[in-house]
């Protein structure tokens, strides 16, 4: 939209670089170009503003395939007005000299023309294509057909319109059909996932089996080692018992030999002691045999006195003294006579 300023019955127009302005004054072309700025009188001026920049037109429409399935086509057409003079002559691009606003809807007319033309060619190509093929190769086919159809459309150059590019974003079936079409792929994906799950489980089971086998082999080997250990312990105990028995036998034999030797030594000692005692006794007897009987009596009394208990007090009665004195008198008489 052009920028118009009022000044004392005059108007000043300033346009954008992407807008082509045509100013006709009393039927004659006074200004023609993009990005113009000039003064004019509104009562004698006819103004047109034609955009010359690239514009995007998004369109969406429904079509039917060869197998009678409805699909929706989403596409975008990039266009520009290459001949502003022709476009201004064929379409109403006139603007209000006071506000700079278009009096008509020229861009909507261009959008309708491009949309209907593109839709016509898209419907034509999809009507001869099955749904499966349209979903696989339909985007490229529809894009090429729309591009060729717009390039061959005579109304576009006659209106000064140039098609820059055509893009087909998507061709989609109805939601129910799309879900139905997705089902086999989803089932296949699910099958692949299930197979992967089963394979993972199988691998896990195989690994568990291997682990269990290793554990069992370890237990078997451990049992074998324990059996060998028990056998070795039995062998060691038997060997220890044999060694202990042999040591006991050696100790018993040594003890017996020691006792025998001790008994022999004791017997020899006893024999020697007996012999010594016998010799002493013989000598004692021989000494007594040669001694005087009175001496023997005195010795006998001495030995007997040694065996008697200790006498602290001795009481002599007259009878004892009389007898003792008589014996002493007899003894003295006998001695004198001799």
Beta strands, then each sheet from edge to edge (+ up, - down):
strand 1: 3-7
strand 2: 10-14
strand 3: 19-25
strand 4: 28-34
strand 5: 37-40
strand 6: 45-51
strand 7: 55-64
strand 8: 70-81
strand 9: 161-173
sheet 1: 1+ 2- 5+
sheet 2: 4+ 3- 6+
sheet 3: 7+ 8- 9+
end
